[in-house]
Amino acid sequence: MKTHWKKLQNPDYLGSWDFQPQEIKLLTIKEVKKVDVYDPQTRKKEPCSACFWIEDTKPMILNTTNAKTISAIMKSNFIEDWIGGKIGIRLENVKAFGDYVDAVRVFDLPELTPNHPKWNGAAKSIKSGQVTIDQVKKRFIISPENETLLCKK
């Protein structure tokens, strides 16, 4: 595997260099807190908000865009209410500073329930062996009860 040049700048926090093309990470919020992060431009540590995960993934520095998105997904402006919440993270090509760059962006994952239009297709695909439950769980939030139902069909 090759090393992205940006990986050398701040390897302690999640960045665009940590994603393969089209990769989506499904993560569960463990905590959100202030951290001091070294800024290579100013050569000083700067206070930042960071999101830490239950999964074995590097923390992510929270910019305003991602914090607002998490707030909307969790239906709360209070970080204590975000704990245990599941979100998706992917790369999006955005215009910033007069150029297009890959940015790590948060998005809401739909919940897969028996009433969801994709339920029957997911059940058939799992039963036929076309996909695994783990692959489905990368695209949807699935409760343990619904996972059991989905795998029985």
C-alpha positions, 0 to 999 in steps of 0.5 A: 500500500502506498503512503499519501503525502498528507499522512505525514502532516497529522497522522494522529487524526482522521483525514482524507488520506485514511480513506480508500476511493468510495470508502464509507466508515460507520462509526459510533461516537464515544466522546467529543472533547477539546484537544490541543492539536499541532498546526504545522502552519503556525507551528503551535498547538491550537485548541480544537474539538475532536470526536472519538469513536468506539471503533478502533479508528483515529479521532476526527477533528470536528469542523463546523460543517461536521459538528452541525451535521452531527447535531442535526443527525442526533437532534441535539446541540449538546455533545453529551447527547451524541454519545452512542450515536452512529454516523457515516463518514466519507469523502466529498470533493468540496470547493475550499480556498479557491480549489477543490479538495477531498474533505471528510464529511459526516452523513446520516445512515438510514435505519433498515427496518422491515418497512424500509423499501430495501429490506426485501432486497437486502434479505434476498441478497444475504440469503443468496450469498451475494452480500454479507450482513456486514456489507449491509451494515456499512450502508444502514443502521440495523438493530440487533433484533432486525439483524436477526430477522434479516438473516432468517429470511 
